[in-house]
Amino acid sequence: MSAAPRASGCPFPHGDEPAEMPPASCPVSGARAGRATPLWEAGARDAAEATGRAAAGASRLDENRAASMAVRAVESRADQRSAERITELFVRTLGRKLGYGHPLSDRTGVAAFTWTPEAEARLAEVPDFCRELTRWRVEWTAHKLGLGTTVTPEVMQVKYEMWGRVSHAIKDRDRDALPWTASARSRFDGIPEFVQGQVLEAVEGNARRLGATEVDDAVVDLVIHRWIETGDFHEGLYGFR
């Protein structure tokens, strides 16, 4: 099940790359077996797409991607809850739960931020799959702490240090970790230390949700592709707040 190295040299899937569904032998392929896909009630999908498009600018996303991310986040959460139908109430309720920056979140757009070229350059060092989340969390921390609306490397460092303390605590504590293949684990060696603990724990947590018994390349690809599609990292569960 190990994935072949990517031609680009990047160890992670990107938003413009289609995900390959796991083969039948993969432990996550049967995770949804016997469960019906939740059905959208009239108007609910339109509401999710409209919310996403309206927040696209504040989320720093293309309108179509923002709308798609909103829809996929709703479908993913509904699926996890084994919901039979997706209503407009479900969409609105999820909007109150998702973190600032996500195009479906009702917090997105509470402030407008400008990033300096130096801050953008530092953000570019973050892997593609969690770059948007990092931008959103840095902005939200700046808003909560009253650090202004111009994001500089110094403002980023405030959030990075907060994350770093959580990351080290996750790594230092005893936990019931899933086994990793060497190939899958090596793909995270380049993740910044200040957030590596959260990322590894989030991958494992999502792998468990999919029914996996170990984390290999195929599981990593599937988990990260779902993050890219939904923009939903379940921040509160894995220390990304």
NUNULO-188764 format. One line per 5 residues: number of its first residue (from 1); their letters; for each residue x, y, z of C-alpha. Coordinates in steps of 0.1 Angstrom, whole numbers. Layout:
<rs>
NUM) a) X:Y:Z ~ ...
</rs>
This chain:
<rs>
1) msaap) 0:0:0 ~ 30:23:0 ~ 26:52:-24 ~ 53:59:-50 ~ 74:90:-45
6) rasgc) 59:121:-61 ~ 77:136:-91 ~ 76:170:-76 ~ 96:158:-46 ~ 69:170:-22
11) pfphg) 59:142:2 ~ 22:152:4 ~ -7:154:-20 ~ -18:189:-32 ~ -52:205:-37
16) depae) -51:201:-75 ~ -41:164:-73 ~ -70:139:-74 ~ -69:113:-46 ~ -67:77:-55
21) mppas) -92:57:-34 ~ -76:29:-14 ~ -77:-6:-28 ~ -100:-32:-14 ~ -72:-47:6
26) cpvsg) -66:-14:24 ~ -79:-14:60 ~ -96:20:55 ~ -115:9:23 ~ -143:-7:43
31) aragr) -147:21:69 ~ -180:32:53 ~ -193:-2:44 ~ -230:-6:49 ~ -236:32:55
36) atplw) -257:53:32 ~ -243:87:20 ~ -262:115:38 ~ -288:132:16 ~ -290:170:12
41) eagar) -324:185:19 ~ -336:212:-4 ~ -318:244:0 ~ -291:231:24 ~ -264:226:-3
46) daaea) -271:260:-18 ~ -268:276:17 ~ -234:259:22 ~ -221:270:-12 ~ -234:306:-8
51) tgraa) -217:309:27 ~ -185:296:13 ~ -185:319:-17 ~ -193:349:5 ~ -163:341:28
56) agasr) -139:333:0 ~ -120:366:2 ~ -116:365:39 ~ -105:329:37 ~ -80:338:10
61) ldenr) -95:312:-13 ~ -109:311:-49 ~ -147:313:-47 ~ -152:279:-63 ~ -127:263:-39
66) aasma) -143:280:-9 ~ -178:267:-20 ~ -164:232:-25 ~ -146:232:8 ~ -178:243:26
71) vrave) -198:215:10 ~ -172:188:16 ~ -168:199:53 ~ -205:195:58 ~ -206:161:40
76) sradq) -176:149:60 ~ -191:159:94 ~ -225:145:85 ~ -209:112:74 ~ -189:110:107
81) rsaer) -222:115:126 ~ -240:88:105 ~ -266:115:97 ~ -292:104:71 ~ -300:139:59
86) itelf) -282:173:58 ~ -304:202:67 ~ -299:240:66 ~ -298:238:104 ~ -270:213:103
91) vrtlg) -250:237:80 ~ -256:267:103 ~ -247:247:134 ~ -215:235:118 ~ -206:271:109
96) rklgy) -207:279:146 ~ -183:251:154 ~ -156:254:126 ~ -127:277:134 ~ -120:312:121
101) ghpls) -108:312:85 ~ -128:282:72 ~ -152:295:46 ~ -182:280:64 ~ -172:295:98
106) drtgv) -194:323:112 ~ -162:339:126 ~ -145:343:93 ~ -143:379:82 ~ -145:394:117
111) aaftw) -113:412:108 ~ -92:419:77 ~ -55:412:78 ~ -25:422:57 ~ 5:399:55
116) tpeae) 39:414:50 ~ 61:399:22 ~ 84:385:50 ~ 54:368:67 ~ 41:353:34
121) arlae) 76:340:27 ~ 77:323:62 ~ 42:309:56 ~ 54:294:23 ~ 77:271:44
126) vpdfc) 47:254:59 ~ 35:222:39 ~ 7:229:14 ~ -18:208:32 ~ -18:228:64
131) reltr) -8:262:51 ~ -43:276:50 ~ -50:263:86 ~ -17:280:97 ~ -28:313:81
136) wrvew) -62:312:98 ~ -48:302:132 ~ -22:330:131 ~ -48:356:122 ~ -72:344:149
141) tahkl) -45:346:175 ~ -36:381:164 ~ -73:391:167 ~ -77:375:201 ~ -45:390:216
146) glgtt) -50:424:200 ~ -18:422:180 ~ -31:443:151 ~ -42:435:116 ~ -7:434:100
151) vtpev) 8:399:102 ~ 46:400:104 ~ 71:372:112 ~ 70:384:148 ~ 32:380:150
156) mqvky) 35:345:135 ~ 61:336:161 ~ 36:343:189 ~ 14:316:175 ~ 43:293:167
161) emwgr) 55:294:202 ~ 20:286:216 ~ 18:256:192 ~ 53:246:201 ~ 45:241:237
166) vshai) 15:219:227 ~ 36:199:202 ~ 63:191:228 ~ 37:181:254 ~ 21:157:228
171) kdrdr) 54:141:220 ~ 65:138:257 ~ 33:122:270 ~ 25:85:269 ~ -2:78:244
176) dalpw) -17:48:226 ~ -1:56:192 ~ -8:37:160 ~ 22:19:144 ~ 37:38:115
181) tasar) 56:24:85 ~ 90:39:81 ~ 81:54:47 ~ 50:72:61 ~ 68:85:92
186) srfdg) 97:99:71 ~ 73:121:51 ~ 68:142:83 ~ 104:147:91 ~ 104:181:74
191) ipefv) 73:193:93 ~ 83:223:115 ~ 90:211:151 ~ 65:236:166 ~ 35:218:150
196) qgqvl) 49:183:143 ~ 33:167:174 ~ -2:180:165 ~ 1:169:129 ~ 12:134:138
201) eaveg) -16:130:164 ~ -41:144:139 ~ -31:119:112 ~ -34:91:137 ~ -67:103:150
206) narrl) -82:106:115 ~ -67:72:105 ~ -85:56:134 ~ -117:73:122 ~ -112:55:89
211) gatev) -107:22:106 ~ -69:19:99 ~ -48:-2:122 ~ -15:13:111 ~ -4:45:93
216) ddavv) 12:38:59 ~ 16:59:28 ~ -19:52:15 ~ -35:62:48 ~ -14:94:49
221) dlvih) -25:103:13 ~ -62:97:21 ~ -61:117:54 ~ -43:146:39 ~ -65:147:8
226) rwiet) -96:149:30 ~ -80:178:49 ~ -73:196:17 ~ -109:190:4 ~ -127:199:36
231) gdfhe) -103:224:53 ~ -115:207:85 ~ -87:195:108 ~ -109:191:139 ~ -86:217:156
236) glygf) -100:213:191 ~ -92:176:192 ~ -55:179:182 ~ -41:211:196 ~ -43:233:166
241) r) -64:261:182
</rs>
